[in-house]
């Protein structure tokens, strides 16, 4: 099976969305619920990143936040009978930056998923089924979803302390090679969590993408060589 990976423009959007999310984490009011699952030391460090560290961490090739892509019940409810409600009659506060970010991210994923759900999966770690489901909706319907749920935005893999320890150590390093290697390792974890039948294939595909943002090494790992990479 061939994999069409995101291009440089797609990753530029990922980085912009990540930076917006990291800036939101500086606000104690909304960030409390997002950081709560992390150990206090990690949560504090994530909310107190310097601008330079935020810039480096935002370079991760996947969204650092989740749209609850693996919550089937949530999305069944969102895309059920009530999905045709009027966007302009929603109760969302127009100044709610979390809602705006969720809407921007959904619109971005929708655009990619329309062309290739596999590429969208690399960016948000969701199942191919979820990416295809999103692609079937209109962008208007997805904006309504974002405007009617204040709990849609969450931290990516909030219960994985090892993942966030790596991202907040090597993942913000000034050493570019060390930083990108940490980001790639984190991507593999995101694609394999929870384990799925195709997880190893996807991890290999992610390494083989060789997109401009992730020029880590000529060979991602010995594992890829076994898969013909």
C-alpha positions as CSV (number, residue, x, y, z in Angstrom):
1,X,0.0,0.0,0.0
2,X,1.3,3.4,-0.9
3,X,1.1,6.4,1.5
4,X,0.7,10.0,0.4
5,X,2.2,12.0,3.2
6,X,1.4,15.6,4.2
7,X,3.5,18.2,2.4
8,X,5.5,21.1,3.6
9,X,2.5,23.5,3.5
10,X,0.5,21.0,5.6
11,X,3.2,20.8,8.3
12,X,3.5,24.6,8.3
13,X,-0.2,24.6,9.3
14,X,0.4,22.0,12.0
15,X,3.2,24.1,13.5
16,X,1.0,27.2,13.5
17,X,-1.9,25.3,15.2
18,X,0.5,23.8,17.8
19,X,1.9,27.2,18.6
20,X,-1.6,28.5,19.1
21,X,-2.3,25.7,21.5
22,X,0.9,26.2,23.5
23,X,0.0,29.8,23.9
24,X,-3.4,28.8,25.2
25,X,-1.7,26.7,27.9
26,X,-0.2,29.9,29.4
27,X,-3.8,30.8,30.4
28,X,-4.5,29.1,33.7
29,X,-8.3,29.0,33.3
30,X,-8.6,26.7,30.3
31,X,-5.2,25.0,30.7
32,X,-6.1,23.5,34.1
33,X,-8.4,20.8,32.6
34,X,-5.9,20.0,29.8
35,X,-2.9,19.7,32.0
36,X,-4.6,17.9,34.9
37,X,-3.8,14.3,33.8
38,X,-0.1,15.1,33.7
39,X,2.2,15.0,36.7
40,X,2.4,18.4,38.3
41,X,6.1,18.9,37.2
42,X,5.3,18.2,33.6
43,X,2.1,20.3,33.6
44,X,4.0,23.2,35.1
45,X,6.8,22.9,32.7
46,X,4.5,22.7,29.7
47,X,2.6,25.9,30.8
48,X,5.8,27.8,31.5
49,X,7.7,27.2,28.2
50,X,9.7,30.1,26.9
51,X,8.8,31.5,23.5
52,X,11.9,29.8,22.0
53,X,10.9,26.4,23.6
54,X,7.3,26.8,22.3
55,X,8.6,27.5,18.8
56,X,10.8,24.3,18.9
57,X,8.0,22.1,20.4
58,X,5.5,23.4,17.9
59,X,7.7,21.9,15.1
60,X,6.4,18.4,16.1
61,X,4.9,16.8,12.9
62,X,1.6,16.0,14.6
63,X,-1.0,18.1,16.5
64,X,0.0,18.4,20.1
65,X,-3.7,18.6,21.0
66,X,-6.5,16.2,20.3
67,X,-10.1,16.7,19.0
68,X,-11.1,13.5,20.8
69,X,-10.8,11.6,17.6
70,X,-11.0,8.2,19.3
71,X,-14.2,9.0,21.1
72,X,-16.7,7.3,18.8
73,X,-19.7,8.1,21.0
74,X,-18.9,11.8,21.1
75,X,-18.6,12.0,17.3
76,X,-21.8,9.9,16.8
77,X,-23.6,12.5,18.9
78,X,-21.9,15.5,17.2
79,X,-22.7,14.2,13.7
80,X,-26.1,12.9,14.6
81,X,-29.5,14.5,14.2
82,X,-28.4,17.8,15.7
83,X,-25.5,18.6,13.4
84,X,-27.6,20.9,11.2
85,X,-28.0,23.5,14.0
86,X,-27.3,27.1,13.0
87,X,-23.7,28.1,13.7
88,X,-24.7,31.6,14.4
89,X,-27.2,30.6,17.1
90,X,-24.7,28.7,19.1
91,X,-23.9,29.8,22.7
92,X,-20.1,29.8,22.1
93,X,-18.5,32.9,23.3
94,X,-17.0,34.7,20.3
95,X,-13.8,35.3,22.3
96,X,-13.3,31.6,23.1
97,X,-9.9,30.9,21.7
98,X,-10.1,27.2,22.4
99,X,-13.3,27.0,20.3
100,X,-11.6,29.0,17.5
101,X,-8.6,26.7,17.6
102,X,-10.8,23.6,17.5
103,X,-12.7,25.0,14.5
104,X,-9.5,25.9,12.7
105,X,-8.0,22.4,13.3
106,X,-11.2,20.6,12.2
107,X,-11.3,22.7,9.0
108,X,-7.6,21.9,8.3
109,X,-8.0,18.2,8.9
110,X,-11.2,18.2,6.8
111,X,-9.3,19.7,3.9
112,X,-6.5,17.1,4.0
113,X,-8.9,14.2,4.7
114,X,-10.9,15.1,1.6
115,X,-7.9,14.3,-0.5
116,X,-6.3,11.5,1.5
117,X,-7.5,10.3,4.9
118,X,-4.2,8.4,5.4
119,X,-2.3,11.7,5.3
120,X,-4.7,13.2,7.8
121,X,-4.1,10.3,10.1
122,X,-0.4,11.1,10.3
123,X,-1.2,14.5,11.5
124,X,-3.8,13.8,14.2
125,X,-3.2,10.1,15.1
126,X,-6.8,9.2,14.5
127,X,-8.2,6.1,12.8
128,X,-8.6,6.1,9.1
129,X,-12.3,5.6,9.7
130,X,-12.5,8.9,11.7
131,X,-10.7,10.8,9.0
132,X,-13.0,9.4,6.3
133,X,-16.0,10.3,8.5
134,X,-14.8,13.9,8.8
135,X,-14.2,14.1,5.1
136,X,-17.8,13.1,4.4
137,X,-19.1,16.2,6.3
138,X,-19.4,19.7,5.0
139,X,-17.0,22.2,6.6
140,X,-20.0,24.1,7.9
141,X,-21.2,21.0,9.9
142,X,-17.7,20.7,11.4
143,X,-17.7,24.4,12.4
144,X,-21.0,23.8,14.2
145,X,-19.5,20.9,16.0
146,X,-16.6,23.0,17.2
147,X,-19.0,25.8,18.2
148,X,-21.2,23.7,20.4
149,X,-18.7,21.7,22.4
150,X,-16.4,23.4,24.9
151,X,-14.8,20.1,25.8
152,X,-13.7,19.1,22.3
153,X,-10.1,20.3,22.6
154,X,-7.8,18.1,24.8
155,X,-4.1,17.5,25.3
156,X,-2.7,14.8,23.0
157,X,-2.1,11.5,25.0
158,X,-2.5,13.3,28.4
159,X,-1.9,10.1,30.3
160,X,1.4,9.3,28.7
161,X,4.0,10.8,31.0
162,X,6.9,9.2,29.0
163,X,5.8,10.9,25.8
164,X,5.5,14.3,27.4
165,X,8.8,13.9,29.3
166,X,10.5,13.3,25.9
167,X,8.8,16.2,24.3
168,X,9.6,18.6,27.1
169,X,13.2,17.5,27.3
170,X,14.8,16.5,24.0
171,X,11.7,17.9,22.1
172,X,12.6,21.5,23.0
173,X,16.4,21.1,22.7
174,X,18.3,23.7,20.7
175,X,20.1,20.8,19.1
176,X,18.0,20.4,15.9
177,X,18.9,16.7,15.3
178,X,18.1,15.7,18.8
179,X,14.9,17.7,18.7
180,X,13.7,16.2,15.5
181,X,14.6,12.7,16.6
182,X,12.5,13.2,19.7
183,X,9.6,14.5,17.6
184,X,9.7,11.5,15.3
185,X,9.8,9.1,18.3
186,X,6.8,10.9,19.7
187,X,5.0,10.6,16.4
188,X,5.5,6.8,16.4
189,X,4.0,6.7,19.9
190,X,1.0,8.7,18.9
191,X,0.3,6.4,15.9
192,X,0.7,3.3,18.0
193,X,-1.5,4.5,20.9
194,X,-3.7,2.7,21.4
195,X,-2.2,-0.2,19.5
196,X,-3.8,-1.0,16.2
197,X,-3.3,-3.7,13.6
198,X,-1.6,-1.3,11.2
199,X,0.4,0.7,13.8
200,X,3.8,-0.6,12.8
201,X,3.0,0.0,9.1
202,X,2.0,3.6,9.9
203,X,5.0,4.2,12.1
204,X,7.2,3.0,9.2
205,X,5.2,5.2,6.7
206,X,5.7,8.2,9.0
207,X,9.5,7.7,9.0
208,X,9.6,7.1,5.2
209,X,7.7,10.3,4.5
210,X,11.0,12.3,4.3
211,X,9.0,15.6,4.3
212,X,11.2,18.7,4.6
213,X,10.4,19.3,8.2
214,X,11.7,15.9,9.4
215,X,15.1,15.3,7.8
216,X,16.3,13.3,10.7
217,X,18.4,10.6,9.1
218,X,18.8,8.6,5.9
219,X,17.2,5.6,7.6
220,X,14.6,6.0,10.4
221,X,15.5,2.7,12.1
222,X,16.5,-0.8,11.4
223,X,12.7,-1.7,11.6
224,X,12.1,0.3,8.4
225,X,14.7,-1.7,6.6
226,X,12.9,-4.9,7.4
227,X,9.8,-3.4,5.7
228,X,11.7,-2.6,2.6
229,X,12.3,1.1,3.5
